[in-house]
Amino acid sequence: MSSQLHITNGDSFTQRLQELDLKGDIITWREMLCEGKTETNVGSEAFWKTRFEFLHKNYNVSKSWFVEKTLKEYRSLCNHKQQDQIILWFEHDLYCQINMLAVLSWLKTHRRHAEISMVRTSIDPETSQLTSLNKLSNEKLLSLFSSRKVLSQDDIEYADYVWQLYCSDNPIRLENITDSDHFSFEYLSDALKAHLKRFPTIKNGLNEIENRILEVSLLEKPKSKKALLTNLLETQTLYGFGDTQYERVITSLKPLFKG
């Protein structure tokens, strides 16, 4: 009889998944690999050392928190060796897509014989926009689960290849990633385009996010940082960032704000 393991991209969705009462254990991937330096060898000592140093320096993450929340959950993933079906629940945005690549790279090495599948969100017919998994009804989630996409070995190899490119020091190589649709990653190409827009522009040396923050501040004149954050969160499309990511960028732009 087959056994299942679910891997999610965050605690809030893990709670939703628990409501569905699906078979199998749930692992939460508590990382944001779209931010900071990454190592290709996911799960290695060098990988976690690099990640902790970045998170501690830029987000004031304590060692005890990192061990308790991230490493302990990762070790739980390592200990789940018997499941022959692994189901990934990751969103379409940059935040989730990069985490997904890393997880698939790890699975390629450590769970070679498992069937790996992916639950993908769908387009809302009323808005023609992709809807977050967390905003879908339980019935819709169960429907998406039933129609999940089983990944081929070529899919997994491709995800690992893109992960290697993402970790490299030459982001230009990612510009040539145009064949994601030929595999099972229909949202990856747009996520990578969003990633490339985070590099400085020739126009003023700032990236798209930084320019957007200055534009909103200048044109819409939000009355507080909270109002600015709300605007950014509500209008973002492909980044999938939360308050903490935007606050970090706003802080770095302080010298450009008057008053």
C-alpha positions as CSV (number, residue, x, y, z in Angstrom):
1,M,0.0,0.0,0.0
2,S,1.4,3.4,-1.0
3,S,2.2,6.0,1.7
4,Q,2.3,9.8,1.2
5,L,4.3,12.7,2.3
6,H,3.2,16.3,1.7
7,I,5.7,19.2,1.6
8,T,4.3,22.7,1.9
9,N,5.9,26.2,1.6
10,G,4.6,27.7,4.8
11,D,2.9,27.2,8.1
12,S,-0.3,28.9,7.2
13,F,-0.9,26.5,4.3
14,T,0.2,23.5,6.4
15,Q,-2.7,24.4,8.8
16,R,-5.1,24.4,5.8
17,L,-3.8,21.1,4.6
18,Q,-4.4,19.6,8.0
19,E,-8.1,20.5,7.6
20,L,-8.3,18.4,4.5
21,D,-7.6,15.3,6.5
22,L,-5.5,13.7,3.7
23,K,-3.4,10.6,4.3
24,G,0.2,11.1,5.1
25,D,2.5,13.4,7.1
26,I,3.2,17.0,6.3
27,I,6.5,18.8,6.2
28,T,6.8,22.6,6.1
29,W,9.7,24.0,4.1
30,R,10.6,27.0,6.3
31,E,13.0,28.9,4.1
32,M,13.0,31.9,1.7
33,L,15.7,30.9,-0.8
34,C,14.7,33.8,-3.1
35,E,16.5,36.0,-0.7
36,G,20.3,35.9,0.0
37,K,23.1,33.6,-1.0
38,T,22.4,30.0,-1.7
39,E,24.5,26.8,-2.1
40,T,23.7,24.2,-4.8
41,N,24.1,21.3,-2.3
42,V,20.7,21.6,-0.6
43,G,20.7,20.4,3.0
44,S,24.5,20.2,3.3
45,E,26.4,21.8,6.2
46,A,27.7,24.6,4.0
47,F,24.1,25.2,2.7
48,W,22.6,25.7,6.2
49,K,25.6,27.7,7.4
50,T,25.3,30.1,4.5
51,R,21.6,30.4,5.0
52,F,21.8,31.1,8.8
53,E,24.5,33.7,8.3
54,F,22.3,35.6,5.8
55,L,19.1,35.3,7.9
56,H,20.9,36.3,11.1
57,K,22.6,39.3,9.5
58,N,19.6,40.6,7.5
59,Y,16.6,39.5,9.5
60,N,18.0,39.1,13.0
61,V,17.1,35.4,13.1
62,S,18.6,33.8,16.2
63,K,20.4,30.5,16.1
64,S,17.9,28.9,18.5
65,W,15.0,30.0,16.3
66,F,16.7,28.7,13.1
67,V,17.5,25.4,14.7
68,E,14.0,25.0,16.2
69,K,11.9,26.1,13.2
70,T,14.0,25.4,10.1
71,L,16.6,22.7,10.9
72,K,14.3,20.6,13.1
73,E,11.7,20.5,10.3
74,Y,14.4,19.7,7.7
75,R,15.7,16.8,9.9
76,S,12.1,15.5,10.0
77,L,12.1,15.5,6.2
78,C,15.3,13.5,6.3
79,N,13.8,11.0,8.6
80,H,10.7,10.4,6.4
81,K,12.4,7.8,4.2
82,Q,9.6,5.3,3.7
83,Q,7.0,7.2,1.7
84,D,6.8,6.3,-1.9
85,Q,4.6,9.3,-2.9
86,I,5.8,12.8,-2.2
87,I,3.4,15.7,-3.0
88,L,4.6,19.3,-3.3
89,W,2.3,22.2,-2.5
90,F,4.0,25.3,-3.8
91,E,2.6,28.6,-5.2
92,H,3.2,30.2,-8.5
93,D,5.3,33.2,-7.2
94,L,9.0,33.7,-7.1
95,Y,9.2,33.0,-3.3
96,C,7.6,29.6,-3.7
97,Q,9.1,28.6,-7.1
98,I,12.7,29.0,-5.9
99,N,12.0,27.0,-2.7
100,M,10.4,24.4,-5.0
101,L,13.5,24.1,-7.1
102,A,15.6,23.6,-4.0
103,V,13.3,20.9,-2.7
104,L,13.3,19.1,-6.0
105,S,17.1,19.3,-6.2
106,W,17.2,17.6,-2.7
107,L,14.6,15.0,-3.7
108,K,16.6,14.2,-6.8
109,T,19.5,13.2,-4.7
110,H,17.8,11.7,-1.6
111,R,14.5,10.3,-2.8
112,R,15.3,8.8,-6.1
113,H,12.7,6.1,-6.1
114,A,9.7,8.1,-4.8
115,E,6.9,9.3,-7.1
116,I,7.0,13.1,-6.9
117,S,3.9,15.1,-7.8
118,M,3.0,18.7,-7.7
119,V,-0.3,20.4,-6.9
120,R,-0.7,23.5,-9.0
121,T,-3.1,26.4,-8.4
122,S,-5.6,27.4,-11.0
123,I,-6.8,30.6,-12.7
124,D,-9.9,32.3,-11.2
125,P,-12.5,32.5,-14.0
126,E,-13.9,35.7,-12.6
127,T,-10.6,37.6,-12.4
128,S,-8.5,35.6,-14.9
129,Q,-5.8,35.7,-12.2
130,L,-3.9,32.9,-10.5
131,T,-5.4,32.3,-7.0
132,S,-3.2,31.5,-4.0
133,L,-3.7,27.9,-2.8
134,N,-4.4,29.3,0.7
135,K,-7.4,31.3,-0.6
136,L,-9.1,28.3,-2.3
137,S,-11.9,26.3,-0.7
138,N,-11.3,22.9,0.7
139,E,-13.3,21.4,-2.1
140,K,-11.2,23.1,-4.7
141,L,-8.0,22.0,-3.0
142,L,-9.2,18.4,-2.9
143,S,-10.0,18.7,-6.6
144,L,-6.5,20.1,-7.4
145,F,-5.0,17.3,-5.3
146,S,-6.9,14.7,-7.3
147,S,-5.6,16.2,-10.5
148,R,-2.0,16.7,-9.4
149,K,0.8,16.4,-11.9
150,V,3.2,13.5,-11.5
151,L,6.7,14.7,-12.4
152,S,8.9,12.7,-14.8
153,Q,12.6,12.2,-14.2
154,D,13.3,14.7,-16.9
155,D,11.2,17.3,-15.0
156,I,13.2,16.7,-11.8
157,E,16.5,16.8,-13.7
158,Y,15.4,20.1,-15.2
159,A,14.4,21.6,-11.9
160,D,17.8,20.7,-10.5
161,Y,19.5,22.2,-13.5
162,V,17.7,25.5,-13.0
163,W,18.5,25.4,-9.3
164,Q,22.2,25.1,-10.2
165,L,21.9,28.2,-12.5
166,Y,20.0,30.1,-9.8
167,C,22.8,29.5,-7.3
168,S,25.6,30.5,-9.8
169,D,27.3,33.9,-9.8
170,N,26.1,34.6,-13.4
171,P,22.4,35.5,-13.5
172,I,22.5,36.1,-17.2
173,R,22.4,32.3,-17.8
174,L,18.9,32.4,-16.4
175,E,17.8,34.6,-19.2
176,N,18.1,31.7,-21.6
177,I,15.6,29.6,-19.5
178,T,12.7,29.7,-21.9
179,D,11.7,26.1,-22.1
180,S,10.0,25.7,-18.7
181,D,6.7,25.2,-20.4
182,H,8.0,22.1,-22.1
183,F,8.4,20.5,-18.7
184,S,5.8,20.6,-15.9
185,F,6.7,24.1,-14.6
186,E,4.3,26.5,-16.3
187,Y,4.9,29.3,-13.7
188,L,8.7,29.0,-13.5
189,S,9.5,31.2,-16.5
190,D,7.6,34.2,-15.2
191,A,9.1,33.7,-11.7
192,L,12.6,33.8,-13.1
193,K,11.8,36.9,-15.1
194,A,10.7,38.5,-11.8
195,H,14.0,37.4,-10.2
196,L,16.0,39.0,-13.0
197,K,14.2,42.3,-12.5
198,R,15.7,42.4,-8.9
199,F,19.1,43.2,-10.4
200,P,20.1,46.9,-10.8
201,T,18.8,48.7,-13.9
202,I,21.0,50.8,-16.2
203,K,18.5,53.6,-15.7
204,N,19.4,54.5,-12.1
205,G,21.1,51.5,-10.5
206,L,18.0,50.5,-8.6
207,N,16.0,47.3,-9.3
208,E,12.3,47.0,-10.1
209,I,11.2,46.6,-6.5
210,E,13.2,49.6,-5.3
211,N,11.9,51.7,-8.1
212,R,8.3,50.6,-7.4
213,I,8.7,51.6,-3.7
214,L,9.9,55.1,-4.7
215,E,7.2,55.5,-7.3
216,V,4.4,54.6,-4.8
217,S,6.0,56.9,-2.2
218,L,6.2,59.8,-4.7
219,L,2.9,59.4,-6.5
220,E,0.5,58.0,-3.9
221,K,2.2,59.6,-0.8
222,P,1.2,56.9,1.7
223,K,0.7,58.4,5.2
224,S,2.8,55.7,7.0
225,K,5.1,52.9,6.4
226,K,2.3,50.5,7.1
227,A,0.2,52.1,4.4
228,L,3.2,51.8,2.0
229,L,3.6,48.1,2.9
230,T,-0.1,47.5,2.4
231,N,0.1,49.0,-1.1
232,L,3.1,46.9,-2.1
233,L,1.6,43.7,-0.8
234,E,-1.7,44.3,-2.5
235,T,-0.3,45.2,-5.9
236,Q,2.6,42.7,-6.2
237,T,2.1,40.0,-8.7
238,L,4.9,37.5,-8.9
239,Y,7.2,38.1,-5.9
240,G,5.2,36.5,-3.2
241,F,6.9,38.7,-0.6
242,G,5.6,39.5,2.9
243,D,6.1,42.4,5.2
244,T,9.6,41.5,6.3
245,Q,11.0,41.3,2.8
246,Y,9.6,44.7,1.8
247,E,10.7,46.3,5.1
248,R,14.2,45.3,4.4
249,V,14.2,47.0,1.0
250,I,12.5,50.1,2.4
251,T,15.2,50.4,5.1
252,S,17.9,50.2,2.5
253,L,16.2,53.1,0.6
254,K,16.0,55.4,3.6
255,P,18.7,57.8,2.4
256,L,16.5,58.4,-0.7
257,F,13.5,59.5,1.4
258,K,13.1,63.1,2.5
259,G,11.9,63.9,6.0
